[in-house]
């Protein structure tokens, strides 16, 4: 203490010190841009390149989709350059004129309330099941996996016992078929993929061998080949006189194809679980089904959320391949509508495909956005 209080150790300020400048702002848009866009030479160059791409690409896209687009008309003359007097962009008049065909295909016009009701029932199930804070989410699973399939079949195909006349799948088309094929593939591929992943890790040799052969065979064959096999060979396995609906065949092929890929994604999550989790569950006396249901699978599925969603997105886009076997999905309806002589115009060919691209982008972006929001929420809960 003496050393501290001696005069030699005392400090007396003899001159005033200039005030320091105010601290650099740490919040607001300027600070965000400095931190995320211009934090270093490489980041700055990447930002400038991205701005160049945006400036180069966005104006022509705006001109095509909005600026020079044609919104009204009754035939192809409304979308011809020589008629309107300028270079025509997207012909949205054609899309609007064919919108019912793009959505329902050839489904009878007087019965289109049934697909509309199907969209509503299916949409409610999706929102209820995916809304993490929704009330009674246990009932949501029962509603989606039990009620929705039965109601969808009755509404779309028909159920004469309750007054819904039969509408053959040959009349279905457009967005309706795209959603049906993708929904069936997604709903079946997840539980079947889990079963295949568990079977591949099983200690029973026969079960493991069957699962390995199925997964490797399906993953080694292109989807288009699977669809052709399902379309031509599936009826051969049926009894004499038993026919398989033309839409059911690609549904089976798509579901099996997606299940094989889903199994590998989930197997990666199972392998990422530490061995201590299995040992801890066994020490508590949990049986194998309970251990998987309560301990292992929830953690494994959380780990592979990006892989699962990526598989769903790929499946949703791959549904366009069902047109190869004669199913009128959205792409097939666009191809059929653009050859209508009434709408003979150069921009019509591109406008239908532009509409399909926007539809697929919005659906895939929605799935990706939801998966990222779930990941952020789970990451935040782990930090607590």
TALIN-V608033 format. One record per residue. RES is the residue in one letter. PHI is phi in whole degrees, 0 to 359 (none if undefined). PSI is psi in radians with two decimals (none if undefined). D_FIRST is the distance of its C-alpha to the first C-alpha in whole Angstrom. Layout:
BEGIN
res=RES phi=PHI psi=PSI d_first=D_FIRST
res=RES phi=PHI psi=PSI d_first=D_FIRST
END
This chain:
BEGIN
res=X phi=none psi=-0.59 d_first=0
res=X phi=298 psi=-0.71 d_first=4
res=X phi=297 psi=-0.49 d_first=5
res=X phi=282 psi=-0.59 d_first=5
res=X phi=266 psi=-0.05 d_first=6
res=X phi=292 psi=2.64 d_first=9
res=X phi=300 psi=-0.55 d_first=12
res=X phi=295 psi=-0.46 d_first=13
res=X phi=264 psi=0.02 d_first=11
res=X phi=273 psi=2.58 d_first=12
res=X phi=238 psi=2.19 d_first=16
res=X phi=238 psi=2.17 d_first=19
res=X phi=285 psi=2.13 d_first=22
res=X phi=262 psi=-0.41 d_first=25
res=X phi=235 psi=2.62 d_first=28
res=X phi=289 psi=2.44 d_first=29
res=X phi=264 psi=2.36 d_first=29
res=X phi=296 psi=2.48 d_first=32
res=X phi=294 psi=2.39 d_first=33
res=X phi=290 psi=2.63 d_first=33
res=X phi=294 psi=2.72 d_first=37
res=X phi=298 psi=2.59 d_first=37
res=X phi=296 psi=2.63 d_first=37
res=X phi=294 psi=2.40 d_first=40
res=X phi=302 psi=2.33 d_first=42
res=X phi=255 psi=0.00 d_first=42
res=X phi=228 psi=3.03 d_first=45
res=X phi=93 psi=3.01 d_first=48
res=X phi=294 psi=-0.63 d_first=51
res=X phi=296 psi=-0.80 d_first=50
res=X phi=295 psi=-0.66 d_first=47
res=X phi=295 psi=-0.74 d_first=49
res=X phi=294 psi=-0.70 d_first=51
res=X phi=296 psi=-0.64 d_first=48
res=X phi=279 psi=-0.64 d_first=47
res=X phi=257 psi=-0.45 d_first=50
res=X phi=249 psi=-0.52 d_first=53
res=X phi=229 psi=0.71 d_first=51
res=X phi=280 psi=-0.22 d_first=48
res=X phi=192 psi=3.03 d_first=49
res=X phi=302 psi=-0.81 d_first=52
res=X phi=294 psi=-0.76 d_first=54
res=X phi=295 psi=-0.66 d_first=53
res=X phi=295 psi=-0.77 d_first=54
res=X phi=298 psi=-0.76 d_first=58
res=X phi=298 psi=-0.68 d_first=58
res=X phi=295 psi=-0.75 d_first=58
res=X phi=294 psi=-0.69 d_first=60
res=X phi=296 psi=-0.73 d_first=63
res=X phi=297 psi=-0.72 d_first=63
res=X phi=297 psi=-0.68 d_first=63
res=X phi=297 psi=-0.76 d_first=66
res=X phi=297 psi=-0.75 d_first=68
res=X phi=297 psi=-0.79 d_first=68
res=X phi=295 psi=-0.57 d_first=69
res=X phi=281 psi=-0.63 d_first=72
res=X phi=265 psi=-0.70 d_first=73
res=X phi=297 psi=-0.83 d_first=72
res=X phi=303 psi=-0.81 d_first=75
res=X phi=298 psi=-0.65 d_first=78
res=X phi=295 psi=-0.73 d_first=77
res=X phi=298 psi=-0.74 d_first=77
res=X phi=298 psi=-0.73 d_first=80
res=X phi=288 psi=-0.84 d_first=82
res=X phi=278 psi=-0.46 d_first=80
res=X phi=232 psi=-0.98 d_first=80
res=X phi=303 psi=-0.93 d_first=81
res=X phi=256 psi=0.27 d_first=85
res=X phi=287 psi=2.64 d_first=85
res=X phi=254 psi=2.15 d_first=88
res=X phi=256 psi=-0.36 d_first=88
res=X phi=228 psi=2.64 d_first=91
res=X phi=159 psi=2.84 d_first=95
res=X phi=242 psi=-0.14 d_first=98
res=X phi=203 psi=-3.10 d_first=99
res=X phi=294 psi=-0.37 d_first=97
res=X phi=298 psi=-0.47 d_first=99
res=X phi=292 psi=-0.29 d_first=96
res=X phi=242 psi=0.41 d_first=93
res=X phi=259 psi=2.39 d_first=96
res=X phi=300 psi=-0.76 d_first=94
res=X phi=290 psi=-0.33 d_first=98
res=X phi=272 psi=-0.82 d_first=98
res=X phi=277 psi=-0.32 d_first=95
res=X phi=91 psi=0.14 d_first=95
res=X phi=207 psi=2.95 d_first=91
res=X phi=288 psi=2.01 d_first=90
res=X phi=282 psi=2.42 d_first=89
res=X phi=268 psi=-2.28 d_first=86
res=X phi=291 psi=2.43 d_first=86
res=X phi=262 psi=1.38 d_first=89
res=X phi=290 psi=-0.33 d_first=87
res=X phi=298 psi=-0.68 d_first=91
res=X phi=296 psi=-0.78 d_first=92
res=X phi=298 psi=-0.77 d_first=89
res=X phi=294 psi=-0.64 d_first=89
res=X phi=293 psi=-0.56 d_first=93
res=X phi=257 psi=0.20 d_first=92
res=X phi=299 psi=-0.67 d_first=89
res=X phi=296 psi=-0.67 d_first=91
res=X phi=293 psi=-0.67 d_first=93
res=X phi=293 psi=-0.54 d_first=89
res=X phi=271 psi=-0.78 d_first=88
res=X phi=250 psi=-0.22 d_first=91
res=X phi=71 psi=-2.33 d_first=93
res=X phi=261 psi=0.37 d_first=96
res=X phi=301 psi=2.34 d_first=95
res=X phi=308 psi=2.34 d_first=98
res=X phi=298 psi=-0.64 d_first=97
res=X phi=285 psi=-0.14 d_first=98
res=X phi=245 psi=0.22 d_first=96
res=X phi=289 psi=-0.18 d_first=93
res=X phi=295 psi=-0.43 d_first=91
res=X phi=289 psi=-0.83 d_first=91
res=X phi=300 psi=-0.64 d_first=89
res=X phi=298 psi=-0.73 d_first=87
res=X phi=293 psi=-0.61 d_first=86
res=X phi=298 psi=-0.78 d_first=85
res=X phi=301 psi=-0.70 d_first=82
res=X phi=293 psi=-0.84 d_first=81
res=X phi=298 psi=-0.77 d_first=81
res=X phi=293 psi=-0.72 d_first=79
res=X phi=296 psi=-0.73 d_first=77
res=X phi=299 psi=-0.73 d_first=76
res=X phi=296 psi=-0.72 d_first=75
res=X phi=297 psi=-0.85 d_first=73
res=X phi=296 psi=-0.78 d_first=71
res=X phi=296 psi=-0.69 d_first=71
res=X phi=285 psi=-0.64 d_first=70
res=X phi=269 psi=-0.25 d_first=67
res=X phi=284 psi=1.91 d_first=66
res=X phi=294 psi=-0.48 d_first=63
res=X phi=258 psi=0.26 d_first=62
res=X phi=291 psi=2.53 d_first=66
res=X phi=288 psi=2.52 d_first=67
res=X phi=53 psi=0.97 d_first=69
res=X phi=292 psi=-0.35 d_first=68
res=X phi=297 psi=-0.69 d_first=70
res=X phi=290 psi=-0.47 d_first=73
res=X phi=298 psi=-0.70 d_first=73
res=X phi=295 psi=-0.74 d_first=73
res=X phi=296 psi=-0.74 d_first=76
res=X phi=298 psi=-0.79 d_first=78
res=X phi=285 psi=-0.74 d_first=77
res=X phi=269 psi=-0.25 d_first=78
res=X phi=244 psi=-0.96 d_first=81
res=X phi=288 psi=-0.79 d_first=82
res=X phi=300 psi=-0.82 d_first=82
res=X phi=300 psi=-0.75 d_first=84
res=X phi=294 psi=-0.81 d_first=87
res=X phi=295 psi=-0.66 d_first=87
res=X phi=295 psi=-0.76 d_first=87
res=X phi=298 psi=-0.79 d_first=90
res=X phi=296 psi=-0.69 d_first=92
res=X phi=286 psi=-0.78 d_first=91
res=X phi=278 psi=-0.85 d_first=91
res=X phi=275 psi=-0.64 d_first=94
res=X phi=117 psi=2.78 d_first=96
res=X phi=208 psi=1.54 d_first=97
res=X phi=304 psi=-0.46 d_first=100
res=X phi=298 psi=-0.46 d_first=100
res=X phi=247 psi=0.29 d_first=98
res=X phi=91 psi=0.16 d_first=100
res=X phi=261 psi=1.87 d_first=98
res=X phi=290 psi=2.67 d_first=100
res=X phi=287 psi=2.36 d_first=99
res=X phi=237 psi=1.92 d_first=98
res=X phi=299 psi=2.61 d_first=98
res=X phi=294 psi=-0.29 d_first=95
res=X phi=296 psi=-0.35 d_first=97
res=X phi=267 psi=-0.17 d_first=97
res=X phi=284 psi=2.70 d_first=93
res=X phi=183 psi=3.11 d_first=91
res=X phi=68 psi=-2.55 d_first=88
res=X phi=299 psi=-0.56 d_first=85
res=X phi=303 psi=-0.87 d_first=86
res=X phi=293 psi=-0.70 d_first=87
res=X phi=301 psi=-0.76 d_first=84
res=X phi=290 psi=-0.69 d_first=82
res=X phi=297 psi=-0.83 d_first=84
res=X phi=296 psi=-0.81 d_first=84
res=X phi=293 psi=-0.68 d_first=80
res=X phi=294 psi=-0.77 d_first=79
res=X phi=297 psi=-0.75 d_first=81
res=X phi=297 psi=-0.75 d_first=80
res=X phi=291 psi=-0.79 d_first=76
res=X phi=295 psi=-0.67 d_first=77
res=X phi=278 psi=-0.63 d_first=79
res=X phi=293 psi=-0.57 d_first=76
res=X phi=291 psi=-0.98 d_first=73
res=X phi=295 psi=-0.66 d_first=74
res=X phi=292 psi=-0.63 d_first=77
res=X phi=295 psi=-0.69 d_first=74
res=X phi=298 psi=-0.79 d_first=72
res=X phi=297 psi=-0.72 d_first=75
res=X phi=293 psi=-0.69 d_first=75
res=X phi=296 psi=-0.75 d_first=72
res=X phi=294 psi=-0.67 d_first=71
res=X phi=295 psi=-0.63 d_first=75
res=X phi=291 psi=-0.44 d_first=74
res=X phi=262 psi=0.12 d_first=71
res=X phi=291 psi=2.68 d_first=73
res=X phi=272 psi=-0.07 d_first=74
res=X phi=274 psi=2.03 d_first=77
res=X phi=301 psi=-0.73 d_first=79
res=X phi=295 psi=-0.80 d_first=82
res=X phi=298 psi=-0.80 d_first=80
res=X phi=297 psi=-0.72 d_first=77
res=X phi=295 psi=-0.76 d_first=80
res=X phi=298 psi=-0.77 d_first=82
res=X phi=294 psi=-0.72 d_first=79
res=X phi=296 psi=-0.79 d_first=78
res=X phi=298 psi=-0.78 d_first=82
res=X phi=298 psi=-0.86 d_first=82
res=X phi=297 psi=-0.85 d_first=78
res=X phi=291 psi=-0.61 d_first=79
res=X phi=293 psi=-0.83 d_first=83
res=X phi=294 psi=-0.74 d_first=82
res=X phi=289 psi=-0.32 d_first=79
res=X phi=268 psi=0.04 d_first=81
res=X phi=238 psi=2.35 d_first=84
res=X phi=298 psi=2.65 d_first=84
res=X phi=299 psi=-0.65 d_first=84
res=X phi=298 psi=-0.60 d_first=87
res=X phi=291 psi=-0.70 d_first=89
res=X phi=300 psi=-0.72 d_first=87
res=X phi=294 psi=-0.74 d_first=89
res=X phi=296 psi=-0.71 d_first=92
res=X phi=296 psi=-0.76 d_first=92
res=X phi=295 psi=-0.61 d_first=91
res=X phi=286 psi=-0.60 d_first=94
res=X phi=256 psi=-0.56 d_first=97
res=X phi=262 psi=-0.46 d_first=96
res=X phi=302 psi=-0.74 d_first=95
res=X phi=298 psi=-0.40 d_first=98
res=X phi=291 psi=-0.40 d_first=100
res=X phi=273 psi=-0.09 d_first=97
res=X phi=272 psi=2.75 d_first=99
res=X phi=293 psi=2.78 d_first=102
res=X phi=298 psi=2.28 d_first=105
res=X phi=92 psi=-0.18 d_first=106
res=X phi=264 psi=2.16 d_first=102
res=X phi=251 psi=2.66 d_first=101
res=X phi=250 psi=2.25 d_first=97
res=X phi=303 psi=2.52 d_first=96
res=X phi=296 psi=-0.43 d_first=95
res=X phi=274 psi=-0.52 d_first=92
res=X phi=294 psi=-0.59 d_first=91
res=X phi=300 psi=-0.95 d_first=91
res=X phi=293 psi=-0.48 d_first=89
res=X phi=299 psi=-0.75 d_first=87
res=X phi=295 psi=-0.76 d_first=87
res=X phi=297 psi=-0.78 d_first=86
res=X phi=296 psi=-0.74 d_first=83
res=X phi=296 psi=-0.76 d_first=82
res=X phi=293 psi=-0.70 d_first=82
res=X phi=297 psi=-0.82 d_first=81
res=X phi=293 psi=-0.57 d_first=77
res=X phi=295 psi=-0.67 d_first=77
res=X phi=296 psi=-0.76 d_first=77
res=X phi=290 psi=-0.65 d_first=74
res=X phi=295 psi=-0.63 d_first=72
res=X phi=299 psi=-0.72 d_first=72
res=X phi=291 psi=-0.63 d_first=70
res=X phi=296 psi=-0.80 d_first=68
res=X phi=290 psi=-0.60 d_first=67
res=X phi=298 psi=-0.63 d_first=67
res=X phi=298 psi=-0.67 d_first=64
res=X phi=292 psi=-0.67 d_first=62
res=X phi=295 psi=-0.65 d_first=63
res=X phi=289 psi=-0.39 d_first=62
res=X phi=279 psi=-0.22 d_first=59
res=X phi=286 psi=2.23 d_first=58
res=X phi=299 psi=2.61 d_first=56
res=X phi=298 psi=-0.49 d_first=58
res=X phi=298 psi=-0.48 d_first=55
res=X phi=294 psi=-0.73 d_first=57
res=X phi=294 psi=-0.80 d_first=60
res=X phi=295 psi=-0.67 d_first=59
res=X phi=296 psi=-0.73 d_first=57
res=X phi=295 psi=-0.70 d_first=60
res=X phi=293 psi=-0.61 d_first=62
res=X phi=293 psi=-0.43 d_first=60
res=X phi=278 psi=-0.06 d_first=60
res=X phi=83 psi=0.31 d_first=64
res=X phi=285 psi=2.43 d_first=65
res=X phi=288 psi=2.95 d_first=68
res=X phi=300 psi=-0.81 d_first=69
res=X phi=299 psi=-0.75 d_first=70
res=X phi=293 psi=-0.67 d_first=67
res=X phi=299 psi=-0.77 d_first=65
res=X phi=291 psi=-0.72 d_first=66
res=X phi=288 psi=-0.73 d_first=66
res=X phi=264 psi=-0.48 d_first=63
res=X phi=247 psi=-1.00 d_first=61
res=X phi=279 psi=-0.96 d_first=62
res=X phi=299 psi=-0.74 d_first=64
res=X phi=303 psi=-0.72 d_first=62
res=X phi=290 psi=-0.73 d_first=59
res=X phi=295 psi=-0.76 d_first=61
res=X phi=294 psi=-0.62 d_first=63
res=X phi=294 psi=-0.65 d_first=60
res=X phi=294 psi=-0.67 d_first=59
res=X phi=257 psi=0.41 d_first=62
res=X phi=306 psi=-0.81 d_first=63
res=X phi=300 psi=-0.71 d_first=63
res=X phi=293 psi=-0.67 d_first=65
res=X phi=296 psi=-0.83 d_first=67
res=X phi=295 psi=-0.66 d_first=67
res=X phi=298 psi=-0.68 d_first=68
res=X phi=295 psi=-0.72 d_first=71
res=X phi=298 psi=-0.77 d_first=72
res=X phi=296 psi=-0.78 d_first=72
res=X phi=299 psi=-0.70 d_first=74
res=X phi=295 psi=-0.74 d_first=77
res=X phi=299 psi=-0.71 d_first=77
res=X phi=286 psi=-0.57 d_first=78
res=X phi=288 psi=-0.21 d_first=80
res=X phi=298 psi=-0.32 d_first=82
res=X phi=296 psi=-0.36 d_first=84
res=X phi=289 psi=-0.26 d_first=86
res=X phi=294 psi=-0.29 d_first=88
res=X phi=294 psi=-0.38 d_first=90
res=X phi=296 psi=-0.54 d_first=91
res=X phi=259 psi=0.36 d_first=93
res=X phi=90 psi=0.23 d_first=95
res=X phi=269 psi=2.29 d_first=92
res=X phi=274 psi=1.38 d_first=92
res=X phi=278 psi=-2.94 d_first=88
res=X phi=298 psi=-0.78 d_first=87
res=X phi=297 psi=-0.70 d_first=87
res=X phi=294 psi=-0.66 d_first=91
res=X phi=293 psi=-0.65 d_first=92
res=X phi=297 psi=-0.79 d_first=90
res=X phi=298 psi=-0.64 d_first=92
res=X phi=287 psi=-0.66 d_first=95
res=X phi=285 psi=-0.56 d_first=95
res=X phi=288 psi=-0.24 d_first=94
res=X phi=268 psi=0.11 d_first=98
res=X phi=296 psi=2.11 d_first=99
res=X phi=298 psi=-0.42 d_first=102
res=X phi=296 psi=-0.56 d_first=101
res=X phi=251 psi=0.79 d_first=98
res=X phi=279 psi=1.81 d_first=99
res=X phi=201 psi=2.57 d_first=96
res=X phi=301 psi=-0.72 d_first=94
res=X phi=285 psi=-0.27 d_first=90
res=X phi=297 psi=-0.70 d_first=91
res=X phi=302 psi=-0.69 d_first=91
res=X phi=278 psi=-0.52 d_first=87
res=X phi=293 psi=-0.71 d_first=87
res=X phi=297 psi=-0.75 d_first=87
res=X phi=291 psi=-0.57 d_first=85
res=X phi=296 psi=-0.71 d_first=82
res=X phi=298 psi=-0.77 d_first=83
res=X phi=297 psi=-0.71 d_first=82
res=X phi=297 psi=-0.73 d_first=79
res=X phi=297 psi=-0.73 d_first=78
res=X phi=298 psi=-0.85 d_first=78
res=X phi=294 psi=-0.67 d_first=77
res=X phi=297 psi=-0.80 d_first=74
res=X phi=297 psi=-0.72 d_first=73
res=X phi=294 psi=-0.80 d_first=74
res=X phi=291 psi=-0.68 d_first=72
res=X phi=296 psi=-0.67 d_first=69
res=X phi=298 psi=-0.77 d_first=69
res=X phi=296 psi=-0.73 d_first=68
res=X phi=295 psi=-0.75 d_first=66
res=X phi=298 psi=-0.72 d_first=64
res=X phi=295 psi=-0.74 d_first=64
res=X phi=297 psi=-0.68 d_first=63
res=X phi=293 psi=-0.66 d_first=60
res=X phi=294 psi=-0.67 d_first=59
res=X phi=294 psi=-0.72 d_first=59
res=X phi=299 psi=-0.78 d_first=57
res=X phi=297 psi=-0.69 d_first=54
res=X phi=293 psi=-0.74 d_first=54
res=X phi=293 psi=-0.67 d_first=54
res=X phi=295 psi=-0.69 d_first=51
res=X phi=294 psi=-0.65 d_first=49
res=X phi=291 psi=-0.53 d_first=50
res=X phi=287 psi=-0.43 d_first=49
res=X phi=279 psi=-0.23 d_first=45
res=X phi=287 psi=none d_first=45
END
